[in-house]
Amino acid sequence: MSDRRTEPSVRTQVADALGVAAESAAELDGGEVGRVERVSLADGRTVAAKTGETPLTVEAFMLSVLADRGLPVPDVLHRSDDLLVMEYVEGDGEFTPAAERDVARHLAALHERRPRESGGAMGDAADGRFGFPRDTLTGPYRQPNPWTESWVAFFRDHRLRHFAETAAEAGVLPPELAERIDALAADLDSWLPDAPAASLLHGDAWANNIVVRDGRVRAFLDPASSFGHAEVELAYVDFVGSFGDAFFETYRDERGIDDGFEAGRREVYQLVPLLEHLLYFEDDGYAAEIGARLTELGY
């Protein structure tokens, strides 16, 4: 957390939204989209307030969908396009093996669960399809989520090609790599199952987006949710490197991991976060890694 105090306008927004005076606010580290502050209220509560230029009602909706599936997330106290106020969840930041195992148990359960109540945020709207009721964000980038019957079509058009085209238009993906990605995209039906179970994904599960304390998960934050193949979540966890053997061994015990995950699918799925990182950081090292992955896959 930084020591810099935030402007009174943030406190005023929170006070107006909750009807309680806000005594102080301080910026929290880690927000890629918008700004997050810890706000102390006159009634003794502490809340987290997020402001930004993107519609924050989308994040609030994702949190409600995840909560319907039993994932621990902060309670949302106020939602509007430009202000999201949530319960502040305190953690110790210690990702011990016990904490990793608890993260794995929660994600394995999320990938299996149906909504706890039919009248929840979206009930059974997915109905075995891939996508989400709304487009969402992954970092600052739009994540299109049209409902799609075929997993191969969804991942090809709305993940791999979408982010490759976005990176090419931004001038950070060389044409040669774009052509190789397109060749892989044309062959995706030989790499991916067409109709895996449509699991609800958190979408951005790494250490900065998970609050742990005393070896247990207290809350998952900042989702980039959609319904998709659960292995996408596992590939992302492996890509960011926040968790190790304790996580994967526990997930395997809880839900199983198909052999095909380590026979090429992981590398296919990791091309998407590589493209996102290339976009965000504009670092040629990510382009080189994309090229190496494509070579490994035979493209």
C-alpha positions as CSV (number, residue, x, y, z in Angstrom):
1,M,0.0,0.0,0.0
2,S,1.3,3.5,-0.8
3,D,1.4,6.2,1.8
4,R,-0.1,8.8,-0.6
5,R,-3.5,10.0,0.6
6,T,-6.2,10.2,-2.0
7,E,-8.3,13.2,-2.9
8,P,-11.4,14.0,-0.8
9,S,-13.6,13.4,-3.9
10,V,-13.1,9.6,-3.5
11,R,-14.1,9.8,0.1
12,T,-17.1,11.9,-0.9
13,Q,-18.2,9.4,-3.5
14,V,-18.0,6.6,-1.0
15,A,-19.8,8.6,1.7
16,D,-22.6,9.5,-0.7
17,A,-23.0,5.9,-1.9
18,L,-23.1,4.3,1.5
19,G,-24.6,7.2,3.6
20,V,-21.8,7.0,6.1
21,A,-19.0,9.6,6.5
22,A,-15.6,8.4,5.1
23,E,-12.8,9.5,7.4
24,S,-9.7,8.6,5.3
25,A,-8.6,6.8,2.2
26,A,-5.3,5.4,0.9
27,E,-4.4,3.9,-2.4
28,L,-3.8,0.2,-2.7
29,D,-1.2,-1.4,-5.0
30,G,-2.0,-3.7,-7.8
31,G,-4.9,-2.2,-9.8
32,E,-4.3,-2.6,-13.6
33,V,-7.7,-1.1,-14.5
34,G,-8.8,1.9,-12.5
35,R,-7.7,2.8,-9.0
36,V,-8.4,1.0,-5.8
37,E,-8.4,2.7,-2.3
38,R,-8.9,1.4,1.2
39,V,-11.4,3.7,2.9
40,S,-12.1,4.0,6.6
41,L,-15.7,4.8,7.5
42,A,-17.0,6.7,10.5
43,D,-18.9,3.6,11.7
44,G,-15.7,1.6,12.1
45,R,-15.9,-0.4,8.8
46,T,-13.2,-0.5,6.2
47,V,-14.1,-0.8,2.6
48,A,-12.3,-1.1,-0.8
49,A,-13.4,1.5,-3.4
50,K,-12.6,1.1,-7.0
51,T,-12.9,3.9,-9.6
52,G,-12.0,3.9,-13.3
53,E,-13.0,4.7,-16.8
54,T,-14.4,1.3,-17.6
55,P,-18.0,0.3,-16.5
56,L,-17.5,-1.2,-13.0
57,T,-21.0,-2.7,-13.0
58,V,-19.5,-5.5,-15.2
59,E,-17.0,-6.4,-12.5
60,A,-19.8,-6.3,-9.9
61,F,-21.9,-8.7,-12.1
62,M,-18.9,-11.1,-12.4
63,L,-18.5,-11.1,-8.6
64,S,-22.2,-11.9,-8.1
65,V,-22.0,-14.8,-10.6
66,L,-18.9,-16.2,-8.8
67,A,-20.6,-15.8,-5.5
68,D,-23.6,-17.8,-6.8
69,R,-21.2,-20.6,-7.4
70,G,-19.9,-20.5,-3.9
71,L,-16.5,-18.8,-4.6
72,P,-15.4,-16.5,-1.8
73,V,-15.5,-13.0,-3.1
74,P,-15.9,-9.6,-1.3
75,D,-19.5,-8.5,-0.6
76,V,-20.4,-5.7,-3.0
77,L,-21.8,-2.7,-1.1
78,H,-22.4,-0.3,-4.0
79,R,-22.1,-0.6,-7.8
80,S,-22.3,2.0,-10.5
81,D,-20.4,2.5,-13.8
82,D,-17.7,4.7,-12.1
83,L,-17.7,3.4,-8.5
84,L,-17.5,0.0,-7.0
85,V,-17.5,-0.3,-3.2
86,M,-16.7,-3.7,-1.7
87,E,-16.0,-5.2,1.7
88,Y,-12.3,-4.9,2.5
89,V,-10.8,-8.3,3.0
90,E,-7.5,-8.4,5.0
91,G,-4.8,-11.0,4.1
92,D,-1.3,-11.9,5.1
93,G,0.0,-12.5,1.5
94,E,1.6,-15.8,2.6
95,F,1.0,-18.4,-0.2
96,T,2.1,-21.4,1.8
97,P,1.5,-24.9,0.4
98,A,-1.6,-25.0,2.6
99,A,-2.8,-21.8,0.9
100,E,-2.0,-23.2,-2.6
101,R,-4.0,-26.3,-1.8
102,D,-7.0,-24.2,-0.7
103,V,-6.8,-22.1,-3.9
104,A,-6.9,-25.4,-5.8
105,R,-9.9,-26.8,-3.9
106,H,-11.9,-23.6,-4.5
107,L,-11.1,-23.5,-8.2
108,A,-11.8,-27.2,-8.7
109,A,-15.2,-26.7,-6.9
110,L,-16.0,-23.6,-9.0
111,H,-15.3,-25.6,-12.2
112,E,-17.8,-28.2,-11.2
113,R,-20.6,-26.2,-9.6
114,R,-23.9,-25.1,-10.8
115,P,-25.6,-22.0,-9.3
116,R,-26.6,-22.3,-5.6
117,E,-30.0,-20.8,-6.4
118,S,-31.9,-20.7,-9.6
119,G,-32.7,-17.0,-9.0
120,G,-29.1,-16.0,-8.7
121,A,-27.2,-13.6,-10.9
122,M,-27.7,-15.6,-14.1
123,G,-29.1,-19.0,-13.1
124,D,-28.5,-21.6,-15.7
125,A,-28.1,-19.1,-18.6
126,A,-24.9,-20.8,-19.8
127,D,-26.8,-24.0,-20.5
128,G,-23.6,-25.8,-21.5
129,R,-22.5,-23.0,-23.9
130,F,-19.3,-21.1,-23.9
131,G,-19.2,-17.3,-23.3
132,F,-20.8,-15.0,-20.8
133,P,-23.8,-12.7,-20.6
134,R,-21.6,-9.7,-21.1
135,D,-18.3,-8.8,-22.7
136,T,-15.7,-8.4,-19.9
137,L,-12.2,-7.1,-19.5
138,T,-8.9,-8.9,-19.0
139,G,-6.6,-6.1,-17.8
140,P,-7.5,-3.1,-19.9
141,Y,-8.5,-5.2,-22.9
142,R,-12.0,-6.2,-24.1
143,Q,-12.8,-9.9,-23.8
144,P,-15.7,-10.8,-26.1
145,N,-18.0,-13.4,-24.8
146,P,-20.8,-14.2,-27.3
147,W,-22.6,-17.4,-26.4
148,T,-21.1,-20.2,-28.6
149,E,-22.0,-23.9,-28.9
150,S,-18.5,-25.0,-30.0
151,W,-15.6,-24.6,-27.7
152,V,-13.2,-24.7,-30.7
153,A,-15.0,-21.9,-32.4
154,F,-15.2,-19.9,-29.2
155,F,-11.6,-20.2,-28.3
156,R,-10.5,-19.7,-32.0
157,D,-12.6,-16.6,-32.7
158,H,-13.0,-14.9,-29.4
159,R,-9.7,-15.6,-27.7
160,L,-6.8,-16.6,-30.0
161,R,-7.7,-14.7,-33.1
162,H,-9.2,-11.8,-31.2
163,F,-6.1,-11.1,-29.2
164,A,-3.8,-11.8,-32.1
165,E,-5.7,-9.3,-34.3
166,T,-5.7,-6.7,-31.5
167,A,-1.9,-7.1,-31.0
168,A,-1.3,-6.9,-34.8
169,E,-3.4,-3.8,-35.0
170,A,-1.4,-2.3,-32.2
171,G,1.8,-3.0,-34.1
172,V,3.3,-5.2,-31.4
173,L,2.7,-8.6,-33.1
174,P,5.0,-9.2,-36.2
175,P,3.1,-10.3,-39.3
176,E,5.1,-13.5,-39.5
177,L,3.9,-14.5,-36.0
178,A,0.3,-13.4,-36.9
179,E,0.4,-15.8,-39.9
180,R,1.7,-18.7,-37.8
181,I,-1.1,-18.1,-35.2
182,D,-3.7,-18.1,-37.9
183,A,-2.3,-21.4,-39.2
184,L,-2.7,-22.9,-35.7
185,A,-6.2,-21.4,-35.3
186,A,-7.2,-23.2,-38.5
187,D,-6.1,-26.5,-37.0
188,L,-7.5,-26.0,-33.5
189,D,-10.0,-28.9,-33.8
190,S,-7.0,-31.2,-33.8
191,W,-5.8,-29.8,-30.5
192,L,-8.9,-28.9,-28.5
193,P,-12.0,-30.8,-27.5
194,D,-15.1,-29.4,-29.3
195,A,-17.5,-29.9,-26.4
196,P,-15.8,-30.1,-23.0
197,A,-17.8,-29.2,-19.9
198,A,-18.5,-25.5,-19.8
199,S,-17.0,-24.4,-16.5
200,L,-17.3,-21.0,-14.9
201,L,-13.8,-19.6,-14.9
202,H,-12.4,-16.8,-12.6
203,G,-10.2,-15.9,-15.5
204,D,-7.3,-14.1,-13.7
205,A,-6.4,-16.3,-10.8
206,W,-2.9,-15.4,-9.6
207,A,-1.4,-14.3,-6.3
208,N,-2.3,-10.5,-6.6
209,N,-6.0,-11.4,-7.2
210,I,-6.4,-13.8,-4.3
211,V,-6.5,-12.8,-0.6
212,V,-5.2,-15.5,1.8
213,R,-4.7,-15.5,5.5
214,D,-3.4,-18.3,7.8
215,G,-3.2,-20.7,4.9
216,R,-6.8,-20.2,3.7
217,V,-8.4,-18.3,0.9
218,R,-10.4,-15.3,2.1
219,A,-11.4,-13.8,-1.2
220,F,-10.8,-13.9,-5.0
221,L,-10.6,-10.5,-6.6
222,D,-10.6,-8.9,-10.1
223,P,-12.2,-11.6,-12.2
224,A,-12.2,-11.8,-16.0
225,S,-14.9,-14.5,-16.0
226,S,-16.5,-16.6,-18.8
227,F,-17.7,-20.1,-19.2
228,G,-15.0,-22.2,-20.9
229,H,-12.8,-25.2,-20.7
230,A,-11.4,-25.5,-17.1
231,E,-7.9,-26.2,-18.5
232,V,-7.8,-22.5,-19.6
233,E,-7.7,-21.6,-15.9
234,L,-5.0,-24.2,-15.2
235,A,-2.9,-23.0,-18.1
236,Y,-3.1,-19.5,-16.8
237,V,-2.1,-20.5,-13.3
238,D,0.9,-22.4,-14.8
239,F,1.8,-19.4,-17.0
240,V,1.9,-16.8,-14.2
241,G,3.8,-19.1,-11.9
242,S,2.1,-18.0,-8.7
243,F,1.5,-21.6,-7.5
244,G,3.5,-24.8,-7.8
245,D,3.1,-28.6,-7.1
246,A,0.9,-28.2,-4.1
247,F,-1.8,-26.5,-6.3
248,F,-1.6,-28.9,-9.2
249,E,-1.5,-32.0,-7.1
250,T,-4.5,-30.9,-5.1
251,Y,-6.5,-29.9,-8.2
252,R,-5.7,-33.3,-9.8
253,D,-6.9,-35.0,-6.6
254,E,-10.1,-33.0,-6.5
255,R,-11.1,-33.0,-10.2
256,G,-8.5,-34.7,-12.3
257,I,-6.4,-33.3,-15.1
258,D,-6.6,-34.9,-18.5
259,D,-3.3,-36.2,-20.1
260,G,-3.9,-34.0,-23.1
261,F,-3.4,-30.9,-21.0
262,E,0.4,-31.6,-20.9
263,A,0.5,-32.9,-24.4
264,G,0.0,-29.5,-26.1
265,R,-3.2,-28.0,-24.9
266,R,-1.5,-26.1,-22.1
267,E,0.8,-24.4,-24.6
268,V,-2.1,-23.6,-27.0
269,Y,-4.1,-22.0,-24.2
270,Q,-1.1,-20.0,-22.9
271,L,-0.8,-18.2,-26.2
272,V,-3.6,-16.0,-25.1
273,P,-2.0,-14.6,-21.9
274,L,1.2,-14.2,-23.9
275,L,-0.6,-12.0,-26.4
276,E,-2.2,-10.0,-23.6
277,H,1.2,-9.5,-22.0
278,L,2.7,-8.5,-25.3
279,L,-0.1,-5.9,-25.7
280,Y,0.3,-4.5,-22.2
281,F,4.0,-4.4,-21.8
282,E,5.0,-4.1,-25.5
283,D,8.0,-6.3,-24.7
284,D,9.7,-8.1,-27.6
285,G,10.5,-10.9,-25.2
286,Y,6.8,-12.0,-25.2
287,A,6.9,-12.0,-29.0
288,A,9.9,-14.3,-28.9
289,E,8.1,-16.6,-26.4
290,I,5.1,-16.7,-28.7
291,G,7.4,-17.7,-31.5
292,A,9.0,-20.4,-29.4
293,R,5.6,-21.8,-28.4
294,L,4.5,-22.0,-32.0
295,T,7.6,-23.8,-33.0
296,E,7.1,-26.3,-30.2
297,L,3.6,-26.9,-31.5
298,G,4.8,-27.3,-35.0
299,Y,3.8,-24.0,-36.6
